[in-house]
Amino acid sequence: MRHVDKDLVVNRRDAIRALLALGVGGAVAPPGARAQGTSKIWRIGFLTPRSRPRPPDHDAFSEAFVQGMRELGYVEGKNLVVEWRYADGNYESLPDLATELARMEPAVIVAYGTAAAQALKKATGSVPIVVAAAVDLVGSGIVESLPRPGGNVTGLSAVGIDLSPKHVELIKTMVPRLASVAVLVNPGNSTHPAVLQNAEAAAEKLGLKAFAVDARVPPEIEGALAAASRKGAGAVVVATDAFFSGQGSRLAEASHKHRMPTISIYDDNVRAGCLMSYGQDIADFHRRAAAYVDKILKGARPADLPVEEPTKFVLAVNLRAAKALGLAVPPSLLLRADEVIQ
């Protein structure tokens, strides 16, 4: 066992306190240093388009990341400081938030969502970036390839574009008499034109009409579903978007008000009262993102850490929501469901 001089430890702690008192930014430990001992205090950034949780609500994704870090020995208030930045659905604020985090020169910055990752990629070419989940990392220019990311970004790739046809199929199974479906998109999301195109093609094959309704910020969600109802839609496919993932309560409230069943990739929205979801477990992605952060803190380069892709997709159904919407859940869907909320 390596001997540690107690006086050096005390002196180091005094130095850390002095640096913090002076407001010296960045990670107290150098970005490339190894996380050894309990005297290091690591500063990392976290950028997400989701809304800041307000009690009694909570952010399941951020909590999953914190839990993942805790499992690896990093605890907020002890050896970890997280600079949280929430865009509250305002994608236009992401570049400024990304620049703010980059200027702090933290050891690592974690990003959720394609837009957040793109903003950070433009803000810094030196601070390591870990993507907790984002769509089309290669096509968006965030990484060079999934096996060899290159540059300063790595993490986990979410599937979103290719799941929209599946969502149309599933909601048609849930609502057999469905004739028209709305696709809730965020105009600030660069991937959503492709999502809409895929959903329209899938709807046409099933004899359905599909059209877009949009929302950029939380208050616009209710209006979007109201517009979908006025235009004759019988259901809503929620496009994959980091902002929509944090709006389960608003989506559920609007869904019930306008008798408009919804489907998305987000099972946390189903737990909040929405009808259905089918997709990867994004909360688990956040927990696993902590492993990437840990490797980087221990000296690994993002360019050498392959991007991980989802291997499992989960179907969740909320029976209470179905009852409130006057829907009978087909037995075939119940048999396929991985999670059923009674």
Number of C-alpha atoms within 10 A of each C-alpha: 3 4 5 9 8 9 9 10 14 12 11 14 15 12 13 18 13 12 13 12 9 9 9 12 13 20 20 21 18 17 22 15 14 16 22 9 10 11 15 20 22 24 24 25 24 24 24 29 27 27 22 18 14 8 6 5 10 13 16 16 23 21 14 20 23 21 18 23 22 15 13 13 15 21 18 15 9 13 17 20 18 18 15 16 20 18 20 19 25 16 21 14 15 24 19 14 21 26 16 15 25 24 13 17 21 24 24 30 26 30 29 27 24 28 26 25 31 20 22 29 24 13 19 17 13 13 22 29 28 26 29 32 28 26 21 17 26 13 11 16 13 25 23 17 16 18 14 15 21 18 18 20 31 34 30 25 22 23 19 20 20 12 19 30 20 15 26 28 17 19 23 20 15 22 17 10 9 17 17 20 29 30 28 27 24 25 14 16 18 12 22 21 15 13 22 23 17 18 29 23 16 20 23 12 11 14 11 17 19 23 18 22 20 21 20 20 18 19 10 13 22 19 15 23 29 19 17 25 19 10 14 13 23 21 28 28 27 25 28 28 28 25 25 27 23 26 20 19 17 19 28 22 16 21 26 18 14 18 17 23 29 29 26 29 29 29 27 22 26 28 21 19 24 32 32 30 29 23 22 21 18 25 21 16 25 28 22 20 26 25 18 26 26 19 15 23 23 15 13 17 18 24 19 15 19 18 22 18 15 15 6 8 14 16 20 29 27 22 21 16 24 19 12 15 17 11 15 11 16 12 10 10 15 15 9 13 16 13 17 17 13 8
